[in-house]
Amino acid sequence: MSTGDRASTTSAQSAEIREKARRYFLPGAGHYYDEPLVAVRGEGSRLWDADGREYLDFFGGILVTSVGHAHPEVAEAVAAQARTLVHTSALYATQPAADLAETLARLAPGGLCRTFFTNSGSEAVDTAVLLAKAATGRQEVVALRHGYSGRSALGQALTGQAGWRGVPAQVPGVAFGHAPYCYRCDFGLTYPSCDLRCAKDLESVIQTSGSGQPAAFVAEPVQGTGGFVTPPREYFQVAVGIVRRYGGLFVDDEVQSGIGRTGRWFAIEHYGVEPDLMAMAKGIAGGMPLGATMATEAVASAVKGAGFSTFGGNPVCAAASLATIRVLEREDGPGRAERLGRRLREGLEALKARHPVIGDVRGLGLMQGLELIDPASGAAKAPAAALLARVMDEARRRGLLVGRAGLYRNVLRIGPSLLVSESEIDEALRLLDEAFTAATAAGGPM
């Protein structure tokens, strides 16, 4: 078959897959780009589509491929376990799940030592909140504006963005505090002269939005889908201190920020606060579906009957997670994220200096975001969602994949593999620079 024939065959395959997705997926199951990318193969930081095009993947399946695509050690662990035992249900103990729980207890901050496995981040957060309610005997929960907690009914109720509440969630007892969103402070203040007003206002939220007896405070150390909103370093000490004075527990949502992504094994370690419960998923298993909820001994011992998950702790997924963590420990994944994150951040700050449409650069480690604005609109910090769509299109044309987030859909998300190289960081920065230049030159609405 000639190269031209092969190209036409793969193009036909792309069209067929897109048509099936259009016809058979739920209409609300959206894709990036007007013409969705059809991914067929990945290796390391690279991804290929059905048309044979190669991409530098700097979104990593929403920060999932923590050791890159198809890492050979993870792939071999999956294959070996699949040849031995694929599933038993959580009614039985397995070696991979037991070893993984032990490993997480070793890596987790503070007194977190007990684990309940699920299949996703949504379930992990749900489990953490249910455990907090059971342990405290209370029902009210404090979450944050701009936060995101998943697709379940409870997850949507905890989510502080209307756009992610596809089905109205009828779960009472959730109150929302102000996010530590310094770039768009709800109080019009500036850090550090703000005196952490957003954190201190949680006391008013507790006193006015319910009985004054919260079961839990649920927060992401870096708000992922909220646009990589990154709190000041003192924020959690103040916020968690207030909630604990009222008898509530702290649920640390590490679904996007955990497993080395921010330069620590868990992002909350940047803030000097020990959680009572912690949820994780995404990067934990190198691409396999796995969620985990961790609790302290005090919380775990207060709960009778933690529930059941048919696929939770599946031995294949647990084996993949063990292999992923083993690679990250050997390669010092958190240290790489911190070091390469500095290189990435310096490059992004340089882009901000060249492109006035970049209003803010924020994040930790290899979890970085660019908030796009329209300087010509006349309104301060006017969100530029349409411009971001053009930037993403231009980046894709040049072979770079990035993500989108934020209440206003104007935050560009970057989350490559923790094993990304310096040269790949530099390549991504060059392609982003070209994409911004092309997108702003094209004109059109911001």
N, C-alpha and C positions, 0 to 999 in steps of 0.2 A: 504493500500500500504506500502511495506517495505521501509526502508531507502535506500536500494540499488536500488529498483525500482524508488523511487523518484529522486535519483541522476541521474539515466540513463535518466529519463524523462526530467529533466532540462538540461542535456547535449545535448539531442536531440533538445531542444528548442534553445539553444545557437547556435548550428550548423545551424538550420533553419534560424535564424535571420541573422547570418553572411552571409549566402548564398544569402539571399534576398538583403542585403546591397551591396554585391559584384555585383549582377546582375542588380540592379535597381538604385543605386545611381550613380551620375556622377563619372567617374574614378578619377577625381581630388579631390573628397571629401574624403580626407584621414582620417585614424584613427590612434590613438596611438597603438603601439605594432603590431607585425606580426599577432597575433591572437587577433582581437579587443575584448575589454571587452564589455560584454552585460549587461548593468546596468538595474536593475528591481525595486530596492527599496532603499530609503535613509531615514536616521533618524539622525538628529544632524550632527555630524562629520563623520558618518558612511555611507557606501554604500555597497549594496549587488548585486552580479551579478546573472545571470540566472542559474549558477551552485551551488548557495547557498554559495559562498565564501564571507566573510566579509572583507571590506577594511576601513582603516582610510584615509579619503579623505582630502588631503592637497593641492588640486588644486581647489576644489570647483567649477567645471564647468567653468574654466577660471575666477576665482575670482567673481563668481556670487552669490553663496549661502552664503551671508553675515551673515545670522542668522542660517545657517545650513540647512540640507535637511528637508523638510516637517515640518517646525516649526508649531506647532498646532495653534498659533494665526494667522499666515499668511494663513494657510490652511482654517481656519474657515472664515477669511475675504473673501477669494476667493469664498468659497462655498456660503456664505450668499449673496454676491453681485451677483453671478451667478443665484441664485434663484429669484433675484429681477429685475436686468437689466444687460444684457450682453453687449449690444452694441447699440449706437445711431448714431455714427460717430461724428467727431469733429464739425459738424454743430450745435450741441446743447450743452449746458452746463450741466454738471452733478455735483452732490455733491462731489463724490470722487476726480474728477479731480480738481475742484476748491479748495478743502481742501488741496490737494497735492501741488498745485502751491503756496498756502499761506505758507505751511510748508517749502517748499524749499526756499522761499524768507526769511524766518526767519533763516534758517541754512546757507545760502550762504554767502560767504565773500563779503566785500565791498558793492557796490551799486547794485549788481545783484538782480533784483526784478521782472522781467518779464519772463515768461516761455512759450515755445512752445513744446508740447509733440509729440514724434514720437515712433517708435517701436524698435529701436536698436541704438547702438553706432555709426554705420556708418552714419545713418540718422541724428543723433544729431550733429555730426561733420560737415556733409554737410550743415545742416541748419545754424550752427554758421558761417561758411565761407560765405555762401550766404548773411547772414545778414550783415556781415562785409563789403562785396562788395557793398551792397545796401546802407549802411550807409555812406560809404566813397566816393562812386562813382568811386572806383578804382577796378582793376581786378587782380593785382599781389599778390601772397601769398608767404610768406617765411615759409618753414617747416624745419625739421631737419633730417639729416641722421640717420638711425636706427629707425626712428619713424614708427608708424603704425596707419593708420586712417580709415581702413575698406575696405569693398568689393565693394562699388560703384565705378563708374568711377572716380569721384572726390576723393574719399577716396584712391583709388589706386595711383592716381597722387600725392597725398600728402604723400604717404608711401615711406620711404627712404630705402627700402629693395627690391632688385630685385626678391627674391623668393616669395614675396607676391603680385607680379603684375602678376597674372595668365593670364589676358587678357591685352594686352598693352592699357594703359589709355591715350586717346587723349584729354587731358585737358591742354591747354597751360597756361603759366603764373605762374608756380611754380618753385621756386628756393630753393636750400637746403643749410642750414648752417651746420657747424660742430657740431656734438652732444657733449654734455658735458660728454664724455665717458672717464673718467680719467684713467681707466685701460688700454685702448688702444687709448691714445691720438693721434689724427691725426698729431699733431705738434711735437710729441716725447718729450713733456714736462711733468713736475710733479707738481701737485697741492701742496701747494699754490704758489710756485715760478713761475708758468706759467702765473700769472697775468690775469687769465681767458681769455686766448687768443681765445678760442672757442667762447666765448660770444662777445668779441670785434670784431671778424672777421665778425660778422653779418653786420657791417657797410659796409665792402667791398662787401659782397654778395648783399646788396641792391643797392650799387653804380654800380656794374658791371653786374648784371644778369637781368636787366630790365630797366624800366624808372626811377627808384629811388623813386617811389611812391607806396609803398606796401599798400594793403588794410588790411592785417593782418599777424600776426606771430602766427602760430599754433604749440603748443608744449605740450607734456605730462610732468607733474612734475616729474614722474618716468616713463621712457619708458617701457611699458609692454611687448609687443611682441618683442621689441628690446633687451630684456634681462635684464629688471629691472635696466637699466642704471639710476643712481641716481646723479643728479647734485650737485655740491658744493652749500652751502647755499646762497652764494652771486650771483649765476649765473643769476637768473631771474631778479634781480634788474638791472643788467648791460644789459642783452639782451633785456628786455622789454623797458628799458629806451632808447636804441638806436632806436628800432622800432617806438616808440612813437615820437621821435624827427623827424622822417621822415613821421609822420602823420598816421602811421598804428595802428590798434587795436590788442589787445592781446586776442587770443582764447585759453583758458585753457582747454585742453582735459583731463577730469577726468573720462573717461569711465572705466578704470581699477582701478585708484587710489582713486576714490571718495567714499563717504558715509562711512567714518570712517576707511577705510582700513589702512591708514598710521599713525594713532594716532591723526588725526584731521579729522573734517568732510570732508574737502577737502585738498588734498596734497599741493596745492599752499599756504596754510596757513603757511607751514613751511618756506616759502621763502619771506614773507613780501611784496608781490605784489598783487594788486587787479586787477582781470581780467575785460575786457570789455564784454567778452562773455565766457560762460562755457558750455561744453558738458558733459553729464553723461549718464550712462546706467548700464549694468551688475548688480552690487550689490544693485541697487536702489529698486528692487521689489522682493527680495527673490527668484528669479528664474523665475518670469514671464517676458515676453518680454516688455520692456519699455525703451524708451530713452527720454531725456529732454535736451533742449537747453535754457540757461538762458542769459539774456542781461540786461544791465543797462537801466535806463529810457532814458538816452540820446541816446543810440543806438536804442532802441526800437521805440522811437518817431520819429526817422529819417527814418524809414522804412515804406513804404506804401504798404500793401498787403504782409504779411509774408508767404503766401502760405497756403496749406491745407494738412492734413494727415488723411486718412479715419479712421485708427485705432489708431491714436495718442490720448493719454489720455483715452484709453479704460477704462470704469469704473471698470472692474474686475482687470485689471493690476494696476490701480490707487489705488484701495482698498488694493491690495497686498503690494504696496509701502508704503502706510500709515501705515499698520500693521508692516511692516519691520522697518520703521523708529521709530515707537512707541516702539518696542522691543529694538532697539539699544539705544534709549534715556533712557529707564528705566534701562537697563543693563550697561549703559555707554560704549557702543561699542567702541568709539574712545579711551577712557581711557584704556579699556581692550586691544585694539590693541597696544597701546603704551607700556603698562606694560608687556603683554605676548610677544610682539615683542622683548623686551629686553631679555627675557628668551630664546626665540628662537635664537636670534642673538648670544648670548653668546655660545649656544650649537653649532651653525654653525661655529663659529670661532674656537671652540675646534676641530670640525671635520677637519677644514682646517689645523690645527696644526698636526693632525694625518695622513692626506691623502695629499701628495704632489700634487696630480692631481687637487686639488681644488686651482685654482689660485687667485680667488677673491670672497669675500662675500660682498654683497651690498643690499641696500633696505631701506625701512622705515616701521616701525610697523610690521604688519602681511603681508608684501609684500617683501619677501626676495628671493634673487637669489644667486646661486653658479655657477661661471664660471669655466668650466673644461678645463684643458690644459694637454699637453703631455710633462712632464719634460725631457723625454729621447729622444725627437725628434731632439735635437740640435738647433732648432729654438726657439727664445724667445716667450713664451706665445702661442705656437702652439695650435690651437683649437682642442679639443678632442670630436668630435661629436659622433663617434662610441662608445666611452667609455660611454658617457651619455646615449645612447640607452641601453647599458648593465646595467647601474645603475638603469634605470627606470624599466627594466625587473626584476632585482633582487629585487627592492623595491616592485613591484607588487606581486612577489612570496611570499613575507613576509607580504603582506596585507597592503601596503602603496601606495597611488596614489600621484604622483607629476607631474609637467608639464615641458615643454621644450620651449625654446625661443632663440632669438639671431640670428643675421645675419649668424653666423657660426653654428647654431643649437647645441651649446655647453653649454647653460646656463640652469641649473635646476631651475625651478620656484616653489615657495612655497607660497600658498595663502589660508590658512584654513578659516573656519568660524570665525567671530569675537567673537563668543561665545565658542570657543575651550577652553578646560580646561588645567591646568598646566600638569596634568598627560598625556594628549594626546600630548602635546608638547614634553614631555620627551619620550613618546613612539615613536613618529615620529623620533626623533633624534637617538634613539637606532636602529630603523629599517634602517635608512639612513646609519648609521655607518656600520651595517652588509652588506648592499647593496654595499657600496663602497669597503669593504673588499673583498666580493665575486667577484665583477666586475673586480677589478684590479688583483686579483689572477687568474682569468680565462685567462688573456693574450689577445692576439689579437690586431687588430689595434685600435689606440686611436681615 
